[in-house]
Amino acid sequence: MEKFMQCENKKIRLDCMIDGELLSFMKKSDVYSLFGNAIDNAIEAVDKINDEEKRCINIRLTKSHDIFLLSCVCSSFQSRDTVYPSS
């Protein structure tokens, strides 16, 4: 909750999709360190974005077979429109 409050104070949207059961093999202190460091780095990067509406951090934890993937994406919602050259 501390990281959510920190994001709220800095007007950063923090979206998380994590199944805690996937991390049941880890010590709580290791989980806190892993996510705390990732979120701290993301907050530092996103805090540099001037437009508050573009401040967003997306965190996902997924598992495929025996491989875990932790994704922490800082997004500024920049336009992703496809531009086609004129003929």
ROSE-919835 format. One line per 4 residues: their letters; for each residue z, y, x of N, C-alpha, C, O. Coordinates in Angstrom, 3 decimals, always signed. Atoms other than C-alpha are relative to their C-alpha. Example, Ala and Ser with C-alpha at 12.3 -4.5 7.8 and 13.67 -1.06 7.14 Angstrom:
as) +0.000 -1.190 +0.890 +7.800 -4.500 +12.300 +0.000 +1.200 +0.900 +0.665 +1.181 +1.936  -0.060 -1.190 -0.820 +7.140 -1.060 +13.670 +0.730 +1.090 -0.770 +0.899 +2.198 -0.261
***
This chain:
mekf) +0.000 -1.198 +0.816 +0.000 +0.000 +0.000 +0.000 +1.260 +0.858 -0.512 +2.299 +0.441  -0.047 -1.161 -0.894 +0.614 +2.331 +2.936 -1.403 +0.523 +0.317 -1.621 +1.735 +0.330  +1.366 -0.404 -0.335 -3.096 +2.366 +3.841 -0.695 +0.613 -1.210 -1.459 +1.566 -1.063  +0.573 -0.582 +1.203 -4.109 +3.026 +0.228 +0.502 +1.425 -0.207 -0.262 +2.314 -0.583
mqce) -0.577 -1.340 +0.142 -1.747 +5.998 +0.126 -0.574 +0.949 +1.044 -0.845 +2.112 +0.747  +0.587 -0.812 -1.061 -3.092 +7.267 +3.443 -1.423 +0.418 -0.385 -1.814 +1.567 -0.181  +1.364 -0.315 +0.443 -6.642 +7.071 +2.063 +0.039 +0.999 -1.154 -0.741 +1.951 -1.181  -0.110 -0.910 +1.141 -5.610 +8.770 -1.158 +0.306 +1.420 +0.470 -0.276 +2.379 -0.037
nkki) -0.358 -1.323 -0.527 -4.050 +11.651 +0.789 -1.175 +0.675 +0.693 -1.277 +1.902 +0.693  +1.165 -0.546 -0.710 -7.282 +12.072 +2.788 -1.245 +0.013 -0.888 -2.346 +0.315 -0.428  +1.105 +0.031 +0.967 -9.441 +11.722 -0.349 -1.115 -0.954 +0.432 -2.297 -0.612 +0.421  +0.916 +1.072 -0.391 -11.050 +8.487 +0.856 +0.166 -1.137 -1.004 +1.285 -1.561 -1.290
rldc) -0.072 +1.146 +0.906 -11.936 +5.713 -1.587 +0.026 -1.273 +0.837 -0.826 -1.475 +1.701  -0.146 +1.264 -0.722 -10.786 +2.326 -0.290 -0.169 -1.138 -0.994 +0.654 -1.315 -1.892  +0.281 +1.144 +0.865 -12.309 -0.726 -1.985 +0.205 -1.278 +0.799 -0.378 -1.452 +1.869  -0.281 +1.263 -0.696 -10.991 -4.158 -1.015 -0.265 -1.180 -0.926 +0.091 -1.158 -2.104
midg) +0.183 +1.253 +0.722 -12.067 -7.616 -2.109 +0.397 -1.112 +0.960 -0.402 -1.577 +1.773  -0.558 +0.959 -0.952 -9.858 -10.099 -0.316 +0.785 -1.061 -0.762 +1.629 -0.735 -1.597  -0.770 +1.103 +0.557 -8.580 -13.513 -1.351 +1.075 -0.358 +1.023 +0.789 -0.981 +2.046  -1.109 +0.220 -0.927 -5.176 -13.699 +0.317 +0.217 -1.459 +0.371 +0.722 -1.758 +1.453
ells) -0.151 +1.426 -0.282 -5.187 -17.494 +0.079 -0.823 -0.422 +1.210 -0.466 -1.373 +1.905  +0.841 +0.339 -1.148 -7.954 -17.550 +2.691 +0.739 +0.221 +1.319 +0.404 -0.383 +2.338  -0.733 -0.336 -1.224 -5.487 -16.130 +5.202 +1.370 -0.661 +0.077 +2.194 -0.284 +0.910  -1.328 +0.627 +0.052 -2.544 -18.385 +4.377 +0.373 -0.720 +1.296 +1.550 -0.986 +1.539
fmkk) -0.268 +0.677 -1.274 -2.887 -20.094 +7.770 +0.500 +0.973 +1.076 +0.989 +0.541 +2.120  -0.384 -1.009 -0.988 -2.123 -16.801 +9.582 +1.413 +0.517 -0.271 +1.879 +0.530 -1.410  -1.297 -0.645 +0.163 +1.250 -15.217 +10.212 -0.209 +1.359 -0.656 -1.213 +2.026 -0.407  +0.113 -1.282 +0.701 +1.873 -12.169 +8.020 -0.166 +1.163 +0.973 -0.911 +2.105 +0.700
sdvy) +0.101 -1.091 -0.971 +2.297 -9.980 +11.088 -1.412 +0.085 +0.591 -1.895 +1.179 +0.884  +1.376 +0.009 -0.514 -1.151 -11.047 +12.367 -0.979 +0.566 -1.032 -1.903 +1.301 -0.686  +0.848 -0.515 +1.075 -2.765 -10.314 +9.001 +0.148 +1.518 -0.084 -0.843 +2.239 -0.199  -0.253 -1.439 +0.065 -1.130 -6.882 +8.909 -0.658 +0.714 +1.177 -1.254 +1.776 +1.001
slfg) +0.616 -0.608 -1.189 -2.303 -6.129 +12.461 -1.520 +0.036 -0.120 -2.147 +1.049 +0.191  +1.446 +0.097 +0.137 -5.857 -7.290 +11.755 -0.532 +1.057 -0.972 -1.421 +1.835 -0.627  +0.483 -0.938 +1.009 -6.329 -5.273 +8.578 +0.453 +1.429 +0.296 -0.295 +2.376 +0.058  -0.491 -1.339 -0.332 -4.186 -2.347 +9.715 -0.880 +0.683 +1.026 -1.200 +1.863 +0.879
naid) +0.857 -0.558 -1.042 -6.316 -1.821 +12.810 -1.393 +0.317 -0.547 -1.939 +1.387 -0.278  +1.333 -0.217 +0.572 -9.610 -2.208 +10.930 -0.005 +1.216 -0.928 -0.922 +2.035 -0.880  -0.064 -1.119 +0.946 -8.535 +0.237 +8.222 +0.275 +1.307 +0.720 -0.306 +2.334 +0.371  -0.267 -1.220 -0.778 -7.115 +2.749 +10.723 -1.283 +0.531 +0.646 -1.550 +1.732 +0.610
naie) +1.263 -0.411 -0.632 -10.447 +2.795 +12.587 -0.977 +0.546 -1.039 -1.671 +1.532 -0.788  +0.897 -0.461 +1.057 -12.371 +3.164 +9.334 +0.430 +1.367 -0.536 -0.413 +2.232 -0.774  -0.509 -1.287 +0.479 -10.140 +6.012 +8.130 -0.368 +1.099 +0.991 -0.801 +2.180 +0.593  +0.326 -0.990 -1.028 -10.663 +7.826 +11.425 -1.480 +0.388 -0.070 -1.819 +1.563 +0.066
avdk) +1.435 -0.277 +0.065 -14.455 +7.511 +11.079 -0.367 +0.758 -1.272 -1.110 +1.738 -1.214  +0.358 -0.597 +1.284 -14.671 +8.428 +7.387 +0.614 +1.390 -0.161 +0.060 +2.237 -0.862  -0.674 -1.295 +0.107 -12.268 +11.345 +7.752 -0.863 +1.130 +0.575 -0.627 +2.302 +0.281  +0.888 -1.000 -0.608 -15.007 +13.127 +9.746 -1.106 +0.450 -0.955 -1.818 +1.413 -0.670
inde) +1.021 -0.351 +0.992 -17.279 +13.238 +6.672 +0.539 +1.163 -0.829 +1.597 +1.053 -1.449  -0.465 -1.202 +0.703 -17.001 +16.708 +5.133 -0.033 -0.139 -1.512 +0.874 +0.333 -2.197  +0.156 +0.145 +1.445 -18.217 +15.784 +1.651 +0.945 -1.093 -0.502 +0.724 -2.277 -0.246  -1.022 +0.949 +0.444 -15.195 +14.144 -0.010 -0.561 -1.079 -0.918 -0.027 -2.187 -0.957
ekrc) +0.583 +0.989 +0.908 -17.405 +12.378 -2.576 -0.722 -1.109 +0.753 -1.036 -2.149 +0.173  +0.710 +0.999 -0.805 -19.100 +10.478 +0.250 +0.940 -0.813 +0.882 +0.481 -1.615 +1.696  -0.977 +0.727 -0.824 -15.896 +9.130 +1.809 +0.380 -1.317 -0.670 +1.039 -1.332 -1.710  -0.274 +1.305 +0.591 -15.667 +5.407 +1.160 +0.114 -1.062 +1.094 -0.635 -1.059 +2.071
inir) -0.181 +1.151 -0.887 -14.424 +2.296 +2.950 -0.032 -1.250 -0.872 +0.711 -1.355 -1.848  +0.095 +1.271 +0.720 -15.416 -1.170 +1.714 +0.437 -1.126 +0.918 -0.099 -1.289 +2.015  -0.506 +1.124 -0.793 -13.506 -4.191 +2.977 -0.176 -1.285 -0.811 +0.222 -1.360 -1.974  +0.221 +1.292 +0.651 -14.504 -7.772 +2.148 +0.398 -1.113 +0.959 +0.183 -1.015 +2.167
ltks) -0.293 +1.205 -0.772 -13.237 -11.136 +3.330 -0.628 -1.164 -0.745 -0.309 -1.416 -1.907  +0.660 +1.154 +0.605 -15.406 -14.149 +2.647 +0.102 -1.197 +0.929 +0.389 -1.067 +2.119  -0.026 +1.239 -0.783 -15.518 -17.736 +3.790 -1.216 -0.825 -0.371 -1.525 -1.012 -1.547  +1.122 +0.901 +0.191 -18.542 -19.954 +4.254 +0.232 -1.197 +0.910 +0.237 -1.071 +2.135
hdif) -0.372 +1.218 -0.724 -17.749 -23.514 +5.283 +1.325 +0.284 +0.717 +2.318 +0.561 +0.043  -1.242 -0.272 -0.723 -15.125 -23.012 +8.020 -0.053 +1.327 +0.746 +0.712 +1.540 +1.686  +0.156 -1.280 -0.684 -16.222 -19.520 +9.043 +0.470 +1.127 -0.908 +0.069 +1.210 -2.069  -0.490 -1.161 +0.734 -14.416 -16.373 +7.935 -0.779 +1.226 +0.455 -1.067 +1.389 +1.641
llsc) +0.694 -1.239 -0.314 -16.226 -13.050 +7.747 +0.790 +1.162 -0.584 +0.968 +1.266 -1.798  -0.688 -1.220 +0.411 -14.282 -9.803 +7.635 -0.991 +1.142 +0.160 -1.468 +1.408 +1.263  +0.945 -1.104 -0.012 -16.525 -6.889 +6.712 +0.743 +1.276 -0.364 +1.394 +1.358 -1.406  -0.606 -1.311 +0.245 -15.284 -3.311 +6.976 -1.092 +1.032 +0.209 -1.485 +1.314 +1.340
vcss) +1.138 -0.912 -0.040 -18.000 -0.808 +6.130 +0.432 +1.387 -0.432 +1.030 +1.569 -1.493  -0.243 -1.401 +0.321 -17.638 +2.952 +6.217 -1.310 +0.557 -0.518 -2.329 +0.518 +0.172  +1.238 -0.462 +0.615 -20.156 +4.480 +3.887 +0.100 +1.470 -0.341 +1.141 +1.958 -0.781  +0.057 -1.397 +0.409 -21.218 +8.042 +3.351 -0.968 +0.164 -1.161 -1.352 +1.284 -1.496
fqsr) +0.897 +0.008 +1.154 -23.480 +7.088 +0.418 -1.264 +0.807 +0.251 -1.740 +1.512 -0.638  +1.238 -0.695 -0.301 -26.522 +8.489 +2.167 -1.124 -0.628 -0.813 -1.076 -1.809 -1.159  +1.121 +0.451 +0.809 -29.748 +8.199 +0.255 -0.690 -1.185 +0.670 -0.946 -1.178 +1.874  +0.700 +1.176 -0.512 -31.428 +4.833 +0.639 -1.337 -0.155 -0.710 -1.861 -1.264 -0.821
dtvy) +1.275 +0.043 +0.696 -34.585 +5.731 -1.242 -1.099 -0.430 +0.963 -1.100 -0.062 +2.138  +1.145 +0.416 -0.797 -37.753 +4.105 -0.003 -1.052 +1.101 -0.066 -1.386 +1.595 -1.143  +1.027 -1.034 -0.063 -40.333 +6.605 +1.131 -1.306 -0.652 +0.419 -1.388 -1.310 +1.457  +1.311 +0.557 -0.297 -43.965 +5.589 +1.022 -0.916 +1.116 +0.458 -0.992 +2.158 -0.192
pss) +0.921 -1.042 -0.477 -46.500 +7.547 +3.068 -1.163 +0.170 -0.975 -1.631 -0.793 -1.582  +1.143 -0.246 +0.877 -49.259 +9.202 +1.082 -1.270 -0.503 +0.670 -1.380 -0.481 +1.896  +1.239 +0.521 -0.575 -52.732 +7.724 +1.521 -1.005 +1.089 +0.219 -2.107 +0.824 +0.698
***
